[in-house]
């Protein structure tokens, strides 16, 4: 059963990641998760992820 659903889930997730709204949502989720820690390393990691997801095309 999992073998049948996994390819469909991968296609759906890949299609959704192409939308900016979903990317912003994922960054917001990551920011809320890192807010629960007291170090700054994970904050910088989320900054890097955000900058890579929203690169300006030149």
VEXNU-676451 format. One line per field, with one value per residue: residue number from 1; chain; x, y, z of N, C-alpha, C in turn. Coordinates in Angstrom, 2 decimals. Layout:
<rs>
num <- c(NUM / ...)
cadena <- c(A / ...)
n.c1 <- c(X / ...)
n.c2 <- c(Y / ...)
n.c3 <- c(Z / ...)
ca.c1 <- c(X / ...)
ca.c2 <- c(Y / ...)
ca.c3 <- c(Z / ...)
c.c1 <- c(X / ...)
c.c2 <- c(Y / ...)
c.c3 <- c(Z / ...)
</rs>
This chain:
<rs>
num <- c(1 / 2 / 3 / 4 / 5 / 6 / 7 / 8 / 9 / 10 / 11 / 12 / 13 / 14 / 15 / 16 / 17 / 18 / 19 / 20 / 21 / 22 / 23 / 24 / 25 / 26 / 27 / 28 / 29 / 30 / 31 / 32 / 33 / 34 / 35 / 36 / 37 / 38 / 39 / 40 / 41 / 42 / 43 / 44 / 45 / 46 / 47 / 48 / 49 / 50 / 51 / 52 / 53 / 54 / 55 / 56 / 57 / 58)
cadena <- c(A / A / A / A / A / A / A / A / A / A / A / A / A / A / A / A / A / A / A / A / A / A / A / A / A / A / A / A / A / A / A / A / A / A / A / A / A / A / A / A / A / A / A / A / A / A / A / A / A / A / A / A / A / A / A / A / A / A)
n.c1 <- c(0.82 / 1.92 / 3.83 / 2.32 / 1.24 / 3.38 / 4.80 / 2.80 / 2.50 / 5.05 / 5.00 / 2.95 / 3.94 / 6.25 / 5.10 / 3.73 / 5.82 / 6.71 / 5.23 / 5.08 / 3.62 / 3.53 / 6.22 / 6.78 / 5.18 / 6.51 / 8.96 / 8.04 / 7.15 / 9.58 / 10.88 / 9.28 / 9.85 / 12.63 / 12.58 / 12.12 / 14.50 / 17.65 / 19.94 / 21.82 / 22.61 / 20.80 / 18.98 / 20.45 / 20.72 / 18.09 / 17.85 / 19.62 / 18.33 / 15.98 / 17.01 / 18.00 / 15.68 / 14.27 / 15.69 / 16.71 / 16.19 / 18.54)
n.c2 <- c(-1.19 / 1.23 / 1.51 / 2.24 / 4.70 / 6.40 / 7.40 / 9.12 / 10.92 / 12.10 / 13.40 / 15.24 / 16.80 / 17.85 / 19.38 / 21.27 / 22.61 / 24.32 / 26.60 / 29.89 / 30.57 / 28.24 / 27.85 / 30.13 / 29.48 / 27.17 / 28.28 / 29.94 / 28.01 / 26.77 / 28.97 / 29.30 / 26.95 / 27.17 / 29.27 / 28.25 / 27.45 / 28.32 / 29.03 / 30.62 / 29.51 / 27.85 / 29.78 / 31.18 / 29.16 / 28.88 / 31.37 / 31.03 / 28.98 / 30.32 / 32.37 / 30.87 / 29.68 / 31.84 / 33.19 / 35.88 / 36.08 / 36.80)
n.c3 <- c(0.00 / 0.83 / -1.13 / -3.28 / -2.57 / -1.98 / -4.37 / -5.37 / -3.27 / -3.30 / -5.81 / -5.35 / -3.21 / -4.40 / -6.42 / -4.89 / -3.63 / -5.51 / -5.32 / -4.07 / -1.77 / -0.25 / 0.23 / 1.81 / 3.99 / 4.94 / 5.71 / 7.74 / 9.56 / 10.17 / 11.38 / 13.66 / 14.97 / 15.51 / 17.22 / 19.67 / 20.70 / 22.29 / 20.98 / 18.33 / 16.00 / 14.61 / 13.84 / 11.95 / 10.09 / 9.15 / 7.97 / 5.84 / 4.42 / 3.73 / 2.11 / 0.00 / -1.00 / -1.95 / -3.98 / -6.00 / -9.43 / -11.86)
ca.c1 <- c(0.00 / 2.82 / 4.49 / 1.40 / 0.97 / 4.59 / 5.03 / 1.78 / 2.86 / 6.24 / 4.57 / 2.15 / 4.82 / 7.11 / 4.29 / 3.41 / 7.02 / 6.90 / 4.41 / 5.69 / 2.85 / 3.95 / 7.59 / 6.69 / 4.64 / 7.57 / 9.93 / 7.39 / 7.18 / 10.97 / 11.16 / 8.61 / 10.58 / 13.92 / 12.33 / 12.07 / 15.85 / 18.33 / 21.16 / 21.62 / 23.04 / 19.63 / 18.41 / 21.25 / 20.39 / 16.81 / 18.15 / 20.23 / 17.27 / 15.10 / 17.68 / 18.09 / 14.35 / 13.74 / 16.75 / 16.29 / 16.78 / 19.16)
ca.c2 <- c(0.00 / 2.38 / 1.60 / 2.91 / 6.08 / 7.20 / 8.21 / 10.17 / 11.93 / 12.81 / 14.30 / 16.31 / 17.68 / 18.54 / 20.40 / 22.33 / 23.38 / 25.32 / 27.77 / 30.77 / 30.55 / 27.07 / 28.12 / 31.06 / 28.72 / 26.31 / 29.14 / 30.35 / 26.85 / 26.64 / 30.07 / 29.05 / 25.87 / 27.64 / 30.24 / 27.52 / 27.16 / 29.51 / 29.32 / 31.43 / 28.75 / 27.43 / 30.98 / 31.44 / 28.10 / 29.24 / 32.50 / 30.48 / 28.27 / 31.33 / 33.07 / 29.95 / 29.45 / 33.06 / 33.86 / 36.74 / 35.67 / 37.95)
ca.c3 <- c(0.00 / 0.89 / -2.42 / -4.20 / -2.15 / -1.90 / -5.58 / -5.45 / -2.26 / -3.78 / -6.88 / -4.76 / -2.44 / -5.35 / -7.10 / -3.94 / -3.31 / -6.56 / -5.02 / -3.07 / -0.54 / 0.50 / 0.68 / 2.93 / 5.11 / 5.47 / 6.41 / 8.99 / 10.46 / 10.64 / 12.31 / 14.94 / 15.63 / 16.03 / 18.29 / 20.94 / 21.16 / 22.76 / 20.23 / 17.12 / 14.83 / 13.84 / 13.22 / 10.75 / 9.12 / 8.54 / 7.08 / 4.62 / 3.69 / 3.16 / 1.01 / -1.14 / -1.55 / -2.57 / -4.72 / -7.12 / -10.70 / -12.53)
c.c1 <- c(0.87 / 3.52 / 3.61 / 1.23 / 2.21 / 4.89 / 4.03 / 2.09 / 4.06 / 5.87 / 3.82 / 3.02 / 5.72 / 6.34 / 3.99 / 4.63 / 7.33 / 6.13 / 5.04 / 4.95 / 3.29 / 5.36 / 7.60 / 6.16 / 5.71 / 8.62 / 9.33 / 7.38 / 8.58 / 11.31 / 10.49 / 9.31 / 11.90 / 13.74 / 12.30 / 13.45 / 16.54 / 19.64 / 20.82 / 22.01 / 21.85 / 18.91 / 19.14 / 20.95 / 19.07 / 16.99 / 18.72 / 19.17 / 16.35 / 15.75 / 17.82 / 16.73 / 13.84 / 14.84 / 16.15 / 16.98 / 17.31 / 19.22)
c.c2 <- c(1.27 / 2.59 / 2.31 / 4.39 / 6.97 / 7.99 / 9.35 / 11.29 / 12.74 / 13.81 / 15.50 / 17.30 / 18.48 / 19.65 / 21.56 / 23.19 / 24.44 / 26.60 / 28.58 / 30.74 / 29.39 / 27.26 / 29.06 / 30.36 / 27.85 / 27.12 / 29.62 / 29.22 / 26.67 / 27.74 / 29.83 / 27.91 / 26.36 / 28.68 / 29.55 / 27.18 / 28.46 / 29.79 / 30.06 / 30.68 / 28.33 / 28.61 / 31.31 / 30.39 / 28.40 / 30.43 / 32.02 / 29.77 / 29.27 / 32.04 / 32.16 / 29.69 / 30.66 / 33.86 / 34.70 / 36.26 / 36.90 / 37.75)
c.c3 <- c(0.00 / -0.45 / -3.46 / -3.86 / -2.17 / -3.18 / -5.74 / -4.46 / -2.72 / -4.88 / -6.31 / -4.01 / -3.36 / -6.07 / -6.16 / -3.61 / -4.37 / -6.30 / -3.89 / -1.74 / 0.35 / 1.03 / 1.87 / 4.18 / 5.75 / 6.23 / 7.74 / 10.02 / 11.03 / 11.65 / 13.66 / 15.70 / 16.24 / 17.12 / 19.66 / 21.49 / 21.58 / 22.02 / 18.94 / 15.85 / 13.97 / 13.21 / 11.92 / 9.67 / 8.41 / 7.60 / 5.76 / 3.78 / 3.01 / 1.98 / -0.22 / -1.79 / -2.35 / -3.24 / -5.83 / -8.37 / -11.41 / -14.01)
</rs>
